[in-house]
């Protein structure tokens, strides 16, 4: 129950799948051996850089991401905002915005995240619906849906389709989710989303300052950032991964510039 994994300074972290099989490792970010308890390895399973960029190691942008990966692993382990912020500052080239580092990170991340806003929103809506219509834990019977219809309903929702029986339901909670799903994502919607992400990043930077200067912060604000910032970073990384695969010869600053240009079009349509 209390076994630990010791990793020496030549291979200072590993990534593992949910089945605890080895995925990859990286160069050291520590100068001395360290120990990881099994529960501490769970967040490392989210590290998909080896799987996503394995065929693109020669890409100049991929090399940057590989070189700063230890910073992200350190942040995942420490859960300290300053460590996450250091990773973002290392990843985002200064000349993208040309302003102070904190404003640069906020502007760049809050815009680029808009590129997978639709997918993220649909995932949230459908996962909520799937849970509501779960055969064992949900309340499908109270919604008036027949048991025999459930397998087909579940299958369609996993494919991100709204089943006809769900459309016909006159239930406020379901109706509100479908209203959100059907609403067009116009410039006003994207601007609201951008402001939300920028707000999260502003709070994260404030907590980062507390971390750096050994100050005190609000516990609820800290929990909020711990629950939201890592997910935003992985979404951000995912978009960069996709761009690297599409433009393997592009540098990281060109990649960022192209993504920001695409995001700006969403804010103007």
Secondary structure, 3 states (H helix, E strand, C coil): CCCEEEECCCCCEEEECCCCCEEEEECCCCCCCEEEEHHHHHHHHHCCHHHHHHHHCCCHHHHHHHHHHHHHHHHHHHCCHHHHHHHHHHHCCHHHCCCCHHHHHHHHHHHHHHHHHHHHHHHHHHHHHHHHCCCCCCCCCCCCCCHHHHHHHHHHHHCCCCCHHHHCCCCHHHHHHHHHHHCCCCHHHHHHHHHHHHHHHHHHHHHHHHHHCCCCCCHHHHHHHHHHHHHHHHHHHHHHHHHHHHCCCCCHHHHHHHHHHHHHHHHHC
